[in-house]
Amino acid sequence: MNAYYNPVPAIQGKGSTAKIPQLVKEILPEGGSVLLLAWGSPVFSMEPFQALMDQNEYCVIPMCFQASNPTVEQLYEIFEKTRTAAPKLVIAVGGGSVMDVGKSLCCLYGKPIASANDLRKRIIEKDYGKPLSKWIGVPTTAGTGSEVTCWATIWDPKENAKRSVESKENYACLAVVDPDLSEGMPVSLAVSSALDAAAHAAESFWAKHTNMTSRALALEAVRIIMSRIDDLAAGDKSACEAMSQGSLLAGMAFSNTKTTACHSISYPLTMHCGIPHGTAVSLLLGPVFRINQEKTEGAERLLAAFHVADGYELEERIRGILAKAGIPSSLKDWNVKREKLPYLASQGITKGRADNNPAELNVEMIEKILERIYESERGEN
């Protein structure tokens, strides 16, 4: 039996960012150094963060991180620039990549790490110890749920691997989820992020490590996201509130279960083909659902939350949403060469993800899934 646990206090709602200066005072009443890690410099001129930087009791270090899918080398570079400041608190303002870097730094400060190779070894061996810094997650996209999980994805293209920095002692001390921050996203990014959240929820629902609470959170997350995602794809900014709510609930759901085959198979599509993570994951939802359906308790409830009758209809629903948002909806449309599918399939089994899938997977099955999503229009086969 899997018990549910998530200790992150979460504040969600329009305008909630305004509370950050007061919340930081409650977290660090004695003052100290704070790393403000953001997706871009416009964050630093926002009133709540400007107010924080103006307070004398804090030494705020503003720093930008703008890369997607952070690498071991990029994480080490930020670590080197900030280690001597020894921040007591990291405020990560951005998408999943910014939060992955921010929470990773909390595990690394105070450790003797002399090079990117030292860092790589520490990540592989999970040699962190107790984090010396706290962190606050402030998402500016609605999709990753990273603000309420205790792990971070760090990519390692030099060794053709995806790494994970994870510690149950490294949950955020606070998550501030303000839909106002996501309204400036391009439609394509907003939709891709929302579909990532829907995948988090679906995979949490059927994961081997699922539990009653995660399943309930997952169903509500899918229901909320799918009720407004067509509006989001059409450019309606009022849908951002629903995506914010759904993403947070999905994050809370999979914070306990982790993800499964969709994420496992998607990683090489992102690493080797440049397909945005949320898009890659969403294309796999329908085919993987069909494989898992017989082994998923309450599968009909998940279909109902997606407002579809079966896995084939789910597949077409996802493709339709992507197309409406102007996002290529097949591997072929992403310029993936068909002859590359066997290699991508061979890289699609990730420990901790594929083995968390209710139905067993092998490379041959993954290649068939990739064939299924290779072209935009496919019949039932």
Number of C-alpha atoms within 10 A of each C-alpha: 7 13 11 15 12 14 13 18 13 17 16 16 14 15 13 17 22 16 12 19 17 14 15 18 15 11 16 17 12 9 17 16 17 25 21 24 25 25 21 14 14 9 19 20 11 12 13 18 19 14 15 21 20 12 13 10 15 18 17 23 15 17 18 19 22 16 11 14 21 20 22 22 19 17 21 22 13 17 22 15 10 16 15 10 15 17 23 18 24 24 27 30 28 25 25 27 23 29 31 26 26 30 31 27 25 24 24 24 22 16 15 9 18 10 13 18 13 13 21 20 13 16 20 12 10 14 16 19 12 13 21 18 20 24 29 29 31 27 30 26 30 34 30 27 30 29 32 27 27 21 21 22 21 24 22 17 13 9 7 12 15 17 16 16 24 20 20 12 12 21 26 23 18 23 24 24 29 25 27 19 22 21 20 13 16 12 20 20 19 26 31 26 27 30 32 26 32 33 28 34 33 29 32 32 30 29 28 21 20 23 19 14 16 28 24 16 22 32 25 19 30 29 20 23 27 22 16 17 22 18 17 25 24 15 19 14 18 14 21 29 23 22 32 31 22 29 33 27 27 35 28 30 35 28 24 21 25 22 28 29 29 26 27 22 28 27 25 25 26 17 19 13 17 14 20 20 22 25 27 27 26 26 28 22 23 24 20 22 26 15 18 21 19 12 16 18 12 13 17 14 11 26 21 14 19 23 16 16 12 18 19 18 15 21 21 18 16 20 22 16 22 23 16 20 21 14 21 18 25 23 23 15 13 16 13 17 12 13 8 11 20 17 12 22 23 15 19 25 23 19 10 13 21 22 18 23 25 20 20 12 16 12 17 11 13 23 18 15 20 23 18 21 21 22 15 16 12 12 6 6 5
